[in-house]
Amino acid sequence: LDFSLYPLSSSYTGPIDDLLIFAAAVKRAKLQMYILNREVYGNMLPTVDEFQSEAELHDYYEDFKMTILLNHGEIPQSAYLPSSPRDLDNLGFAKVYMINLKRRPDRRERMVSALRELKFDYTITDAVDGQTISDKDIERLGINPMPAYRDPILKRRLTRGEIGCFLSH
């Protein structure tokens, strides 16, 4: 493929980035380009000139980093990029709690990665698993769901999972 930059079109005024150059090279070579969504091979970022300020750009990349951590796990630190250690900071909150089901260690690991990256001082609390709550447990705990209550959208009573979530919080 010839990756030299040719004018994309006389009417195009948007940003020029590596994806556009690649797509133009594929088109010039008369090849088909396919998008495969079954595997994650990387992420597409907007070009820097789409942001209004450096603070907006910084916030975008922090949010992007958290999305990667939560969806795919740890991001390895490059040996070629400097690391900037920060003190723990809970953004004004006295305490940060992460509530997690014991049967979901995958979620726990992703959240711990994100909390570490954010430099939060946090405490992990096991969630009440609604799948393990019996009718006797509900009665013993004094939980009395309103008999006439129905979810306004799904038109059903509370699920065990929702009761577990309520008890966890």
C-alpha positions in Angstrom: 0.0 0.0 0.0 1.1 3.5 -0.7 0.7 5.5 2.5 1.7 8.9 1.1 -0.7 11.6 1.7 -2.8 12.5 -1.3 -5.5 15.1 -1.1 -8.5 13.2 0.2 -10.9 15.4 -1.7 -11.1 19.1 -2.5 -14.2 19.5 -0.4 -12.7 17.7 2.7 -11.7 20.2 5.4 -11.6 17.9 8.5 -8.6 16.7 10.4 -6.0 14.4 8.8 -5.1 11.4 10.9 -3.5 8.0 10.4 -6.9 6.2 10.0 -7.9 8.5 7.2 -4.5 8.0 5.5 -4.9 4.3 5.8 -8.4 4.3 4.5 -7.3 6.4 1.5 -4.5 4.0 0.8 -6.8 1.1 0.9 -9.2 2.9 -1.5 -6.4 3.8 -3.9 -5.3 0.2 -4.0 -8.9 -0.9 -4.8 -9.0 -3.2 -1.7 -12.0 -3.8 0.5 -11.7 -2.6 4.1 -13.7 -4.5 6.8 -14.4 -3.7 10.4 -14.4 -6.6 12.8 -16.1 -6.0 16.1 -15.5 -9.4 17.7 -12.0 -8.6 19.0 -10.5 -5.4 20.5 -7.4 -4.4 18.5 -7.3 -0.8 19.7 -9.3 2.3 20.1 -10.1 5.3 17.9 -9.4 8.6 19.5 -10.6 12.0 18.2 -8.0 14.3 16.8 -6.5 16.9 19.2 -7.9 19.8 17.3 -11.4 18.7 18.2 -11.0 19.9 21.8 -11.6 23.4 23.0 -8.9 23.4 25.8 -6.1 21.4 27.3 -8.2 20.7 30.3 -11.0 19.2 28.1 -8.4 17.1 26.3 -7.0 15.9 29.7 -10.5 15.0 30.9 -11.2 13.1 27.7 -8.0 11.0 28.0 -8.7 10.3 31.7 -12.2 9.1 30.8 -10.8 7.1 27.9 -8.2 5.4 30.2 -11.0 4.5 32.7 -13.1 3.0 29.9 -10.2 0.8 28.8 -9.5 -0.3 32.4 -13.1 -1.2 33.1 -13.6 -3.0 29.8 -10.3 -4.7 29.3 -8.3 -4.7 32.5 -4.8 -3.3 33.3 -3.0 -1.0 30.9 0.7 -1.8 30.9 2.9 1.1 31.6 5.4 1.8 28.8 9.0 1.8 29.9 9.5 4.8 27.5 6.9 7.1 29.1 7.5 8.8 32.4 5.2 7.9 35.3 3.8 10.7 37.4 3.0 9.4 40.9 0.2 11.1 42.7 -0.9 11.1 46.3 -4.2 9.3 47.2 -7.1 11.7 46.6 -10.8 10.9 47.1 -12.0 14.0 45.3 -13.4 15.4 48.5 -15.2 12.3 49.6 -14.5 11.2 53.2 -14.5 7.5 52.1 -14.9 5.6 48.9 -16.5 2.1 49.0 -16.5 -0.4 46.2 -19.4 -2.9 46.5 -18.9 -6.1 44.6 -20.4 -9.5 44.3 -18.0 -12.2 45.5 -19.0 -14.3 42.5 -17.8 -11.6 40.1 -14.0 -11.4 40.6 -13.6 -10.2 37.0 -15.6 -7.0 37.8 -13.7 -6.6 41.1 -10.3 -6.7 39.4 -11.4 -4.2 36.8 -12.7 -1.8 39.4 -9.6 -2.1 41.6 -7.5 -1.3 38.5 -9.6 1.8 37.9 -9.5 2.9 41.5 -5.8 2.5 41.7 -5.3 4.5 38.5 -7.5 7.2 40.0 -5.4 7.1 43.2 -8.5 6.6 45.3 -8.2 5.3 48.9 -11.0 2.7 48.9 -12.5 -0.1 50.9 -14.0 -3.2 49.2 -17.3 -4.4 50.6 -18.9 -7.7 49.6 -22.4 -7.2 48.1 -25.4 -9.1 49.2 -26.0 -11.6 46.4 -29.7 -11.6 45.5 -29.4 -15.0 43.9 -28.7 -16.5 47.4 -31.4 -14.7 49.3 -34.3 -17.0 50.4 -37.8 -16.0 51.4 -36.9 -16.8 55.0 -33.8 -14.4 54.8 -36.1 -11.6 53.5 -38.6 -12.3 56.3 -35.9 -12.5 58.9 -34.4 -9.2 57.8 -37.8 -7.5 58.0 -37.9 -6.7 54.3 -41.5 -6.3 53.3 -41.7 -5.3 49.6 -44.9 -3.4 48.9 -47.3 -6.0 47.6 -48.8 -3.6 45.0 -45.4 -2.3 43.8 -44.6 -2.9 40.1 -41.6 -1.6 38.2 -42.9 1.4 36.2 -41.3 0.3 33.0 -41.1 -3.5 33.2 -44.4 -3.9 35.2 -43.1 -6.6 37.6 -42.2 -7.0 41.2 -38.7 -6.5 42.6 -36.2 -9.2 41.6 -33.9 -10.9 44.1 -31.0 -9.1 42.4 -32.7 -5.7 43.1 -33.3 -6.7 46.7 -29.7 -7.7 47.1 -28.6 -4.4 45.6 -30.8 -2.5 48.0 -29.4 -4.4 51.0 -25.8 -3.8 49.7 -26.3 -0.1 49.6 
